[in-house]
Amino acid sequence: MLMDIKKIIIAIDGYSSTGKSSFAKLIAKKYGLTYLDSGAMYRGVTLHAIEKGFITPSAEIDFDALKESLKGLDIHFEVAQDGSSQTYMGPRNIDREIRSLQVANLVSPIATVGFVRDYVNDLLHLFGIAGGIVMDGRDIGTTVYPNADLKIFMTASAEVRAERRFKEMKAKGENPTMAEVLDNIKTRDHIDSTREVSPLTQAPDAIVLDNSYMTFEQQMEWVDEKIKAL
């Protein structure tokens, strides 16, 4: 390996519930990198919009009010005692709240708003100045870090992703139906791929990882080879 691993930037994009965050966290832990979850930033803005009444259950957005509120909105990451990255809104830990189905159903419309993406991207650029990061999202390799040292595009079948998401939500005490989760996955895929601002697109130089039937161990073996080849 010729590159200084401590300064590397790894961009992981892909569809929802492909395990991007879990994969990125494992990479960060193994190589001593900082993990940043861009999706958590958008979910944080969505939670903020819901609580302030800036978005309705049918996804009607008060754009002027939301834009003005972002000027004083402090969404950031803090490292917990176990080493995990937790999402905060000011002094409040919102990491659990932003994983709810209510937020999941509205995050894609919020993420299509240009000034919201500018707000999040500005923060992400600051986080990555020194390098040594792993970041996952929808447009990391195409928009946020187009010069990333390693770009990975993750995919898996909608049914496999829905099953993963369903089990994750049940483990957290939520009670969705599989049909609701699968519908949410398919809806988010469509919105993410067709939105006008920074749509979900595979970067030309990204390496595809279809992990439909791969264990985390197999995925780590795969990425180890990619990093060694840099």
Disulfide bonds with the S-S distance in Angstrom:
none
